[in-house]
């Protein structure tokens, strides 16, 4: 069982391009439809819960799936296996960068992956949306979350707003009985997020470069990192460039660029930055520091997810959070689509990928990524 978990998430970590929405879409295809480790509802509940805690969503979903399948050993195995390919590739590129002062021209090989990933995300939205949309009230909540997300409201705030409004509307309309747990669970999550989210990164006395300090700085970022990988840029810029002066802003931007082009979580950027600061040891401890909180959060949260369904009010909250999470995925596609499908070539790759995703039942998402990459490279030669 542990070997099965390791092989699956190594594969996903190798082919997981396109950001958290794409990664979650790939996992949903593999663990729900192909391997049937869990039901669509269980997977959707995990997605909703993951959006309410700090850390990289796709990595935490990998950890959730591993824990669901193989307990604590599965949790560790899935998380490490999913992260490992990105970390290894990033470490190699960091070595090239430090030794030779530049990076290989890898963009042509990844151009076609982006429209292919859009097709993968759309297929997951279709499947998860069918499960999450349990009535017109949830449809209205999802539409509202989509609108405020497109308007620029932070995804965590948008999801919490949808969850709390949905919890009250659904519960009050059905006149369910309330228990103390039902009342305080969702509000407790909201209060926790309000306490964690605004915590500033400034104020620590760490200044000297050491493996311990590198670990502590990245661990602190991992503890309070809500949102996309782009939020990571702001945090690392404030800490490492402005306050500590460990790297330059150009070095940070180069690290972020690598995080965009490599598979797996964008937080593998920490590996690149850690290597810039203190070589291999810095890369190791920066990686451990930024990902460790995710393992802890999932270990604490996962056993409670089924219990949320036993509480009427918490169940309503979770239903609203789930449809809100799907709405956030739709917003991601809208924003990504405007940046990616800017030429006829990209539109052709997107169309072909959609035909494969929806028309060829047995083709794996990894092959969609590979075929998109090949198509993109061939188009770049024209």
N, C-alpha and C positions, 0 to 999 in steps of 0.2 A: 504493500500500500504506500509506504513512504517513498519507494523508488518510483512508483507511478506518479505521485505528487511532484517529485523532483523533476522528472522528465517533462511533465506537462508544463510546469512553470519556467523551466529552462527554455523550452520552445517558445512560450509566450514572451518571455523576456527578450528573446532574440529577434522576434518579429513584431514586437509591440511598438510600432511607430504611431505618431499622431496625437499624443497626449492622453490624459486620463479617460476621456469619453471613448476614444478608440480602444484603449486597453480593456476597459470594462465591457465593451461590446464583444471583444475577442473572448474574454473569460466567460461571458454569458453563453456564447456559442459552445464553448468547450465543456463547461461544467454542468450546464443545464440540459442542453439539447443532445450533445454527443455522448457524454459520459453519465448523465442523469444522477449526479451526486446529490442534487437538491432540486426542489421545485422552483418554478419561476417566482412564486411568491416569497419563498425564503431568500432567494437571491436579491429580489427587489427590496426586501426589508433590510438586508445588509447594505445595499447601496444607499438607502435612505439614512440609516444610522451612521454610515461612514461619512456622509456629508456634514455631520454635526460635530465631528471631532477634528482636532488639528492633524496635519500631516498629509502626505500624498495619497489621494483617494484610491488610485489604481493599486498602489503597493498595499494599502490597507485591505482592499478587496481581495488581493491575492492571499494575504495573511488570514482573512476571514474564511476563505474557501479551504485553505489548508487546515485550519483549526476544525472546521465542520467535518472534513473528511478524515483527518488523522490525529485529532487532539493537539496537545502542545507540541509534540514532535512534528506533526503536520504543519502547524503554525510556523514554526521556525524554518522548516524545509521549504515551504512555499514562498515565504518572504525572501529568504536568502537566494533561492533559485531564480526568482523573478528579477531580483536586483542585480545578480551576478553578471549577466552578459553586458549590461550597460556599464557597470563599474569597470569590467575588464577592458572593454573597448575604449572607454574614457581614459583609463589609466595609460593605455598605449598611446593615445593621442596626446595626452599631457606630457609624456616622455619626449615625443617628437617635438612638441611645442617648446619645451624647456631646452632641449638639446640643439635644435636647429632654428628656433625663433619664428617658425611659421607652421601652418597646418596644411595637409594635403587638400587638393581641390576635390572635395567629396560631394559638393552640391549637385552636379549633374546626375549622380547615381540615385539621389533621393527625390528628385523633382516629381517623378511620376507616382511616388508613394502617397503624396498628399491627397489627390482626388480619389485614389483607391480607398484610403482611410475614411474619407467622407462617406463612401458607400457602405463601409462596415458599420459606421456609427448610425447611419440611417436604418440599417436592418435591425440593429439593437433597439433603437427608439421605437420602431414598429412593434417588436415583440414585447418589450417592457411596457410600452404605452398601452397595449391591449390588456395587459394584466393590471396595470395601475388605474386605468380609467373605469371605475366601478359605478359611475353615475354622473348625472349632469352637474351636480354640485362640485364634485372633484374636477370635472372638466373646466368649470369656471375658475376654480382655484389655480389649476395649472395654467390657464390662459393669463390670469393676473400675474403669476410669477414670471411667466415668459415675457410679458410686457415690461415689468419693472427691471428684469434682468437685462433686456435689450436697451433699456434706458440708462443702464450703468450702475444699478444697485449691486453691491457685492453679493456673490452667490450664497454665502452663508446667511447673510441677512435676509435675502430673498426666500431661501428655503425655510428659515425659522419663521418668517412672517406667514408664509403659506401654511406651515405646520400648525402654528398657534391659531390662526383664523379658522383653518379647517377643523381643528380639534373642537373649538367652541361651536362652530356652526353645525357640524355633523352630530356632535353629542347632544346639543340642545334641541336640535330638530327631531332627534329620535327619542329624547327624554329618557336617556339611560340613567341608571343609578350611579352615583359617584362614590368612590372610596378615596381615602387619603392618598394612597399610592397613585391613583388615577389623576388626582389633582396636581400633586407635587412633582411627578416625574417629568412632564413636558416643561413646566415652568422652571424646574431645576436645571434642565438642559439649557434653557434660554439664559438663565442667570449665570451658569457656568461659562457659556460662550461670551457673554458680555464682560465677564471678569477676565477671561483669558485673552480675548481678541485685542484689546487695546494695550496690553502690556508692552511697554517700550523696551527696546533692545539696549538702550543706553544705561549707564550707571554702574557697569561692572568695573572692577579694578584690574581686570586682566589686560596686560599690555605686552609682556614679553612673549616671544614666540617659543612655544614648547608643545610637545605632544599633548600634555594635559590641558593646556589652554586652548589648543585647536579643538580638542574633543569637547570642552565645555562650551565654547562659542557656538559650535554647530549643534550641540545637544540643546542649547537654549533656543536656537532657531527652530529646531524640530518640535519643540514643546509648544510653540505658539504660532506655527505656520498654518494659517487658514488660507484657502484660495488656491489659485493656479501657480504654476512655476514662475510666472511673471512677478508674483508677490515676493518670491525668493530674491529676485534681483534687488528690490528695494531694501530688504533686510540685510543682505550681504553688502550692499553698497554702504549702508549706514554703519555697519559694524567694521568691515574689513578695510574699506577704502577711507571713509571719512574719519572714523574714530581711532582705529588701531593702526592704519597705514601699512598693513601687511602686504597688500597688493595695490596695483594701480587700477583705475577704472577701465582702461583698455584691456588689461588682463582679465578683469571680471567679465567684460563683454565678450571676449574670446571664449571664456568658459561657458557662458550662457549659450553662445552659438553652437558649441559642441553638444550641450544638453538638448538642443533642438534637433540636431541631425542624428544623434544616436538613438537606438531603441530603448524601451523601458522608461522608467520615471525620469522626469527632468531633474529631479534632485540628485542624479548622478553628477550634475554640475559640481557638487561638493567634492567629489573625488578629484576633479580637475583642479579646483581651487586649492584643496589640501596639498596636492603635489606641488603646485606653484609655491606654496608657503614653506613646506618642509619635506619635500621629496616623498618617498614611498610611505614613510611612517605618517606623515601629515595626511596623505591621501587615505590611508587606512582609518585613522582616527576621526577624520572629518566625516567619512562615510558612515562609520559606526555611530557617531554622535547624532547625525541628522536623521538617521532611520530608526534608531533605537526607540524613541518615544512611540512610534507607530506600532511596534510589537507590543509594547506595554498597554497602550490604549485599547487595542483589539482584544488582548487577553482579558482585560477587565470588562469590556463592553459585550463581547460576543455571547457569553452565557445568559445575558439579560434580554437579548432580542426576542426569543420565543415567549418570555414572560410578559413582554410589552403587549403581545396579542391577547393575553388573558385579562388585561385591564381595559374596559370599554373606552375610557377616555384616551388612554395611551394608544390604543389600537386606532382610534380615529386620528390622533396626531400622526401616527406612523403612516396611515393611508394618505394623509395630506402631504406629508414629507415625501413620500414615494412619487406622487404625481408631480410634486414640485421639482424633484430631482430629474425626472424625465423632461420637464419643461426647461430646466437648465441645460440639458443635453441638446435640446432643440435650439436654444439660444447659441450654444457653442457652434453648432452646424451652420447657423445663419451667419455668424461672425466669420467663421473659417471659410465658408463658401464664398463670401465676398472677396476674400484675400487670395483664394486658391483658384477658383474657376474664372480666370481672367483672360483665357484664350480658348480658341477652338480645340487645340490639342488637349488641354486640361478637361474640357467638356467631353471629348471623345473618351478619354480614360475613365472619367466618372461614369459615363453611360455604359461602357463595357463592364466596369466593375459592378454596377447595379444589376446588369443582366446576369453576371456570374453569381452574385450574392443571393438574389431572389430566384434565379432560374435554375441554378445547378445546386441541388440540395447537398451533395456529398463533398463539395469542394471546401477545403479548410480556409480559414481566414489568413493563415500564413501564406498560402499560395496566392491569395488575392494581393497581398503586399508584394510578393516576389514578382508577379506578373505586372503589377503597376510600376514597379521599379524598372523592369525590362522595357516596358512600353515608353516610359519617360525617357530612358536613355536613348532608345531608338529615335524618338521624336526630336531629341536634342541634336541628333546628327543631321536632321533635315534642314 
